[in-house]
């Protein structure tokens, strides 16, 4: 777009006078320390000085971020936006969704390639059952939201995700696509379609127009942070269970499968938490005040 700089004026936030570099540095460093602690805990040992030190450093940095944001003139994250319980619930649900979906695809890829012996191409083709049907269920979810509301659709979506992950806890060394994977894929596809659409709407419901950009960025950040933390945490669960199985004399495929089953069980527990969040924190009163941006999110879905 060579003519863009000439035809479009620069947009600026008149209210912001400076970039909140300390806030961005504190939250980034805190999250990096947390993810590093989770991913390296199996090597260092969960009770080791290194692991405890990184967890402590993460806590200090994140507390420092909260303290700084509450005092600075132009905060990166104005905490007044959290006055809406539905917005908080949507972001917690988004964090859970990122945790579940990102880590699930990693674990399933490991299962298909390292246990069942699928090629990378075969693994990609296997995922078409999720990708293809999730598109259809997203369209269904958009229709249901207009008729039933955001909350029941989100609860149903998280419930389907929980069921799909619970189904994957029975994967076996001699498993098959039709028996061990396809039913779970179909459940997950419904869960993804029924979760992403209402979360996107709930994250913008009730916010002021001037806060719409902040709310949109917040829900995207919540999902990405959930993905990073989910992969780190559930990988640690799978790795520790696999290493314990090998130490006890299990063959590598069986030990790896046991580790993946443990990770899927942890993912199912996280998804169940998402069901509770949707039930307890998403309020119809906030959703009734949906902004035009929330309506656009629904139309885009």
Secondary structure, 3 states (H helix, E strand, C coil): CCCHHHHCCCCCCCCCCCCCHHHHHHHHHHHHHHHHHHHHHHHHCCCCHHHHHHHHHHHHHHHHHHHHHCCCCCCCCCHHHHHCHHHHHHHHHHHHHHHHHHHHHHHHHHHHHHHCCCCHHHHHHHCHHHHHHHHHHHHHHHHHHHHHCHHHHHHHHHHHHHHHHHHHCCCCCCCCHHHHHHHHHHHHHHHHHHHHHHHHHHCCECCCHHHHHHHHHHHHHHHHHHHHHHHHHHHHHHHHHHHHHHHCCCCHHHHHHHHHHHHHHHHHHHHHHHHHHHHHHCCHHHHCCECHHHHHHHHHC
